[in-house]
Amino acid sequence: MGVAAIEKAFPKIRKEGYKITSQETADYNCFAWAVNDTTQWWSPDTGSGYYWLDGIPETLEVTSFVKLYQSAGNFLPCPTHQFENGFEKIAIYADAKGSVTHVARQLPSGAWTSKLGDWEDIQHESLAAIEGQFYGKVAQIMKRFV
């Protein structure tokens, strides 16, 4: 979608700092990108042919995504988004109703990476950069050993 569409959807992003790191694609989404999967679209809406891990409740509740990333990536809940050597972190975003809207992954630099739906991948300097009307706020941080 490009810079104009990204900055319109995420009004804080320009001030917080970001860069586009890939071309747009519908091959995968943020839920898959969080665990480095660029081969499929992850969604609890499996009736639409999307990937979802067996045994995980097919809901957009944060608890379902915590179970998903525990099973799919060995992530555990974590109290802070601050960078920690030896760990990879993800941030699960949810809207005001508690429905998961997005997942971002922390990079070894401490910055974050997001796949914006079927738009581009971006690197953003803070989690707040993409908070707002589109994705809501960070609801859960998780981490795993790398």
Rosetta silent file (secondary structure, phi, psi, omega in degrees, C-alpha in Angstrom):
SEQUENCE: MGVAAIEKAFPKIRKEGYKITSQETADYNCFAWAVNDTTQWWSPDTGSGYYWLDGIPETLEVTSFVKLYQSAGNFLPCPTHQFENGFEKIAIYADAKGSVTHVARQLPSGAWTSKLGDWEDIQHESLAAIEGQFYGKVAQIMKRFV
SCORE:     score description
SCORE:     0.000 S_00000001
   1 L     0.000  -26.365  175.912    0.000    0.000    0.000 S_00000001
   2 L    91.853  175.092 -174.378    2.941    2.307    0.459 S_00000001
   3 H   -57.231  -48.042 -175.650    3.970    5.080    2.799 S_00000001
   4 H   -60.107  -44.618 -179.346    0.821    7.219    2.483 S_00000001
   5 H   -67.911  -40.901  179.477   -1.544    4.356    3.358 S_00000001
   6 H   -63.383  -46.921 -177.838    0.638    3.138    6.245 S_00000001
   7 H   -69.620  -26.731  174.653    0.939    6.609    7.756 S_00000001
   8 H   -72.600  -42.177 -179.114   -2.799    7.186    7.400 S_00000001
   9 H   -70.588  -31.165 -176.223   -3.645    3.874    9.109 S_00000001
  10 L  -127.725   83.010 -172.817   -1.061    4.400   11.865 S_00000001
  11 L   -58.438  -26.165 -178.425   -0.873    8.122   12.709 S_00000001
  12 L   -86.555   -8.731 -167.764    1.908    7.716   15.320 S_00000001
  13 H   -67.608  -37.487 -178.136    4.199    5.664   13.121 S_00000001
  14 H   -65.271  -44.618  179.875    6.102    8.447   11.391 S_00000001
  15 H   -65.537  -40.008 -177.931    7.016   10.158   14.665 S_00000001
  16 H   -73.891  -27.136  179.407    7.982    6.861   16.327 S_00000001
  17 L   100.147  130.167  178.222   10.097    5.751   13.351 S_00000001
  18 E  -162.190  167.377  169.917    9.668    2.946   10.833 S_00000001
  19 E  -150.589  147.405  176.389   10.789    1.609    7.476 S_00000001
  20 E   -77.488  132.275 -176.403    9.215   -0.693    4.913 S_00000001
  21 L  -118.337   -0.355  176.370   11.173   -3.961    4.687 S_00000001
  22 L  -156.797  167.424  172.052    9.277   -5.951    2.030 S_00000001
  23 L   -78.606  157.287  177.881    6.827   -5.656   -0.813 S_00000001
  24 L   -67.095  147.030  178.572    3.156   -6.270   -0.059 S_00000001
  25 L  -158.822  149.799  175.590    1.964   -9.873   -0.279 S_00000001
  26 L  -104.397   14.031 -179.063   -1.028  -11.943    0.759 S_00000001
  27 L   -69.333  -27.447 -177.565    1.082  -15.108    1.141 S_00000001
  28 L  -153.353  167.152  179.510    1.250  -14.723    4.941 S_00000001
  29 L  -128.790 -175.208 -176.632    0.023  -12.440    7.736 S_00000001
  30 H   -64.404  -33.332 -179.066    1.273  -11.077   11.045 S_00000001
  31 H   -63.379  -38.702  176.696    0.181  -14.155   13.000 S_00000001
  32 H   -76.232  -43.362 -178.703    2.488  -16.301   10.839 S_00000001
  33 H   -56.878  -31.723 -179.527    5.219  -13.637   10.589 S_00000001
  34 L   -58.715  -27.774  177.985    5.519  -13.643   14.395 S_00000001
  35 L  -115.623   26.091  174.337    7.111  -17.116   14.135 S_00000001
  36 L    65.076   25.634  177.575    8.945  -16.444   10.851 S_00000001
  37 L   -94.656  114.049  178.138    6.447  -18.353    8.677 S_00000001
  38 L  -110.945   20.693 -175.597    6.177  -16.751    5.232 S_00000001
  39 L  -107.803  -13.296 -175.816    4.429  -19.707    3.604 S_00000001
  40 L  -156.124  160.715  178.813    0.841  -19.456    4.854 S_00000001
  41 L   -93.933  122.456  179.517   -1.867  -17.244    6.330 S_00000001
  42 E   -96.401  134.326  176.746   -2.667  -18.103    9.975 S_00000001
  43 L  -164.848  144.112  175.282   -6.165  -17.506   11.296 S_00000001
  44 L   -69.888   -6.920  177.255   -8.603  -19.152   13.684 S_00000001
  45 L   -84.903   66.848 -174.188  -11.108  -18.919   10.786 S_00000001
  46 H   -67.868  -17.948  176.776  -10.068  -22.332    9.489 S_00000001
  47 H   -64.071  -16.896  178.818  -13.284  -22.663    7.487 S_00000001
  48 H   -93.413    7.550  178.107  -11.715  -20.242    5.022 S_00000001
  49 L    87.421   11.015  179.912   -8.785  -22.581    4.406 S_00000001
  50 L   -82.749  160.828  178.242   -6.332  -20.789    6.693 S_00000001
  51 E   -81.593  139.341  171.812   -3.757  -22.499    8.868 S_00000001
  52 L  -153.762  138.873 -176.843   -4.385  -22.930   12.603 S_00000001
  53 L   -68.532  132.282  177.886   -2.659  -25.305   14.972 S_00000001
  54 L   -57.309  140.033  175.913   -4.726  -28.348   15.989 S_00000001
  55 L    87.050   -3.851  178.469   -6.029  -28.247   19.544 S_00000001
  56 L   -97.448  130.320  179.248   -5.955  -24.452   19.873 S_00000001
  57 L   -53.632  134.694 -177.537   -9.367  -22.801   20.375 S_00000001
  58 L   -86.275   67.080  179.457  -10.483  -21.150   17.137 S_00000001
  59 L  -134.309  165.733  175.614  -11.146  -17.740   18.670 S_00000001
  60 L   -93.817   15.767  178.645   -9.610  -14.281   18.578 S_00000001
  61 E   -72.211  145.311  179.680   -9.266  -14.264   22.370 S_00000001
  62 H   -56.397  -39.209 -178.800   -5.829  -13.409   23.743 S_00000001
  63 H   -61.546  -33.391  176.373   -5.802  -16.705   25.672 S_00000001
  64 H   -66.115  -40.151 -179.653   -6.115  -18.640   22.387 S_00000001
  65 H   -72.864  -32.749  173.986   -3.128  -16.800   20.948 S_00000001
  66 H   -60.768  -46.373  177.643   -1.091  -17.372   24.099 S_00000001
  67 H   -63.166  -40.810  179.250   -1.766  -21.112   23.660 S_00000001
  68 H   -58.155  -51.777 -175.549   -0.988  -20.875   19.939 S_00000001
  69 H   -76.051  -22.902  170.786    2.429  -19.310   20.440 S_00000001
  70 H   -65.783  -44.844 -177.266    3.243  -21.579   23.388 S_00000001
  71 H   -76.247  -44.205 -174.253    2.576  -24.578   21.145 S_00000001
  72 H   -82.186  -24.588 -173.512    3.875  -23.264   17.814 S_00000001
  73 H  -138.036    6.550 -178.631    6.907  -21.364   19.046 S_00000001
  74 L    60.306   29.843  175.980    7.704  -22.241   22.669 S_00000001
  75 L   -83.001  148.604  175.798    6.869  -18.683   23.766 S_00000001
  76 E  -126.061  148.896  177.213    5.924  -17.986   27.377 S_00000001
  77 E   -55.627  146.377 -174.447    4.111  -14.970   28.829 S_00000001
  78 E  -140.789  143.464 -176.297    6.475  -12.189   29.816 S_00000001
  79 L   -81.918  -13.371 -174.077    5.919   -9.027   31.889 S_00000001
  80 L  -138.797  147.235  177.159    7.969   -6.595   29.786 S_00000001
  81 L   -88.043   -5.579 -177.555    8.563   -5.648   26.177 S_00000001
  82 L   -60.162  141.834 -179.902   12.097   -4.443   26.962 S_00000001
  83 L   -60.771  137.625  175.194   14.846   -6.121   24.941 S_00000001
  84 L  -133.545  123.276  176.276   16.621   -9.029   26.679 S_00000001
  85 L   -55.899  139.078  177.797   19.714  -10.716   25.227 S_00000001
  86 L    87.202   -0.106 -179.895   19.082  -14.373   24.480 S_00000001
  87 E  -128.808  149.268  168.984   15.325  -13.974   24.000 S_00000001
  88 E  -111.699  135.224 -178.516   12.975  -13.280   21.118 S_00000001
  89 E  -118.520  153.537  170.862    9.759  -11.516   22.045 S_00000001
  90 E  -127.795  153.484  177.798    6.370  -11.076   20.445 S_00000001
  91 E  -121.965  123.302  178.772    3.657   -8.559   21.267 S_00000001
  92 E   -97.929  122.228  179.366    0.000   -9.534   20.883 S_00000001
  93 E   -97.453  148.078  176.604   -2.313   -6.573   20.181 S_00000001
  94 E  -142.069  153.611  177.829   -6.042   -6.564   20.918 S_00000001
  95 L   -82.559 -177.903 -176.422   -8.916   -4.163   20.379 S_00000001
  96 L   -62.332  -22.831  178.926  -11.129   -2.692   23.113 S_00000001
  97 L   -87.886   -3.592  179.538  -13.308   -5.839   23.068 S_00000001
  98 L    90.240    8.810  178.392  -10.294   -8.085   23.701 S_00000001
  99 E   -85.866  132.120  179.369  -10.102   -9.554   20.192 S_00000001
 100 E   -65.979  134.539 -177.219   -6.590  -10.113   18.865 S_00000001
 101 E  -119.642  -23.603 -171.188   -5.834   -7.862   15.910 S_00000001
 102 E  -165.779  155.594  171.590   -2.084   -8.120   15.354 S_00000001
 103 E  -137.468  130.338  176.634    1.185   -9.688   16.495 S_00000001
 104 E  -112.595  154.921 -179.656    4.623   -8.045   16.204 S_00000001
 105 E  -120.477  137.456  178.067    8.040   -9.684   16.676 S_00000001
 106 E   -81.809  138.144  179.165   11.089   -8.125   18.291 S_00000001
 107 L   -91.699  162.659  178.214   14.266   -8.106   16.235 S_00000001
 108 L   -58.116  -20.321  177.830   17.795   -8.713   17.587 S_00000001
 109 L   -78.428  -14.305 -174.339   18.326   -4.941   17.401 S_00000001
 110 L    98.575  -16.090  173.923   15.471   -4.346   19.859 S_00000001
 111 L   -73.291  175.100 -177.884   13.262   -2.826   17.149 S_00000001
 112 E  -119.327  153.271  175.689   10.033   -4.582   16.123 S_00000001
 113 E  -124.197  140.815 -179.709    8.830   -6.095   12.865 S_00000001
 114 E  -137.546  143.448  168.480    5.226   -6.351   11.695 S_00000001
 115 E  -100.579  118.496 -174.541    3.413   -7.756    8.700 S_00000001
 116 L   -90.524   79.395 -179.675    0.554   -5.350    8.054 S_00000001
 117 L    60.266 -124.318  175.328   -2.204   -7.707    6.872 S_00000001
 118 L   -98.728   12.605  174.306   -1.645   -8.227    3.143 S_00000001
 119 L   -83.167 -159.940 -178.025    0.388   -5.016    3.000 S_00000001
 120 L   -74.727  166.428  165.132    4.134   -4.740    3.480 S_00000001
 121 E   -86.535  145.855  176.005    6.355   -5.883    6.328 S_00000001
 122 E  -133.943  157.963  167.652    7.738   -2.986    8.330 S_00000001
 123 E  -108.378  129.276  178.802   10.329   -2.406   11.014 S_00000001
 124 E  -128.874  146.745 -171.877    9.138   -0.043   13.737 S_00000001
 125 L   -78.692  -21.098 -179.152   11.071    1.356   16.647 S_00000001
 126 L  -140.909  159.986  174.109    8.321    1.035   19.261 S_00000001
 127 L   -70.754  -32.493 -179.494    5.190   -0.962   19.957 S_00000001
 128 H   -63.857  -22.720 -176.665    3.267    2.310   20.361 S_00000001
 129 H   -56.964  -31.055 -177.635    3.970    3.170   16.709 S_00000001
 130 H  -114.119    8.075  173.951    1.155    0.907   15.530 S_00000001
 131 L   -73.140  151.310  178.379   -1.219    1.203   18.476 S_00000001
 132 E   142.457 -153.344 -174.618   -4.511    2.934   17.791 S_00000001
 133 L   -60.261  -38.484 -175.674   -7.742    2.451   15.907 S_00000001
 134 L   -70.179  -49.966 -172.610   -6.405   -0.245   13.575 S_00000001
 135 L  -115.197   -6.706 -177.207   -4.764   -2.630   16.060 S_00000001
 136 E    76.317 -137.990 -177.249   -5.748   -1.415   19.512 S_00000001
 137 E  -128.265  163.876  176.792   -3.095   -1.843   22.188 S_00000001
 138 E   -64.927  127.106 -179.238   -0.578   -4.427   23.287 S_00000001
 139 E  -107.781  -24.734 -177.275   -2.414   -6.988   25.405 S_00000001
 140 E  -156.547  135.326  170.913    0.307   -9.596   26.005 S_00000001
 141 E  -106.501  141.288  175.765    4.070   -9.907   25.638 S_00000001
 142 E  -134.229  157.101  178.606    5.628  -13.351   25.221 S_00000001
 143 E  -144.041  160.092  174.345    9.239  -14.517   24.924 S_00000001
 144 E  -144.808  157.290  175.032   11.324  -17.552   24.065 S_00000001
 145 E   -68.988  144.267  174.581   14.988  -18.508   24.247 S_00000001
 146 L  -117.811    0.000    0.000   16.915  -18.090   21.002 S_00000001
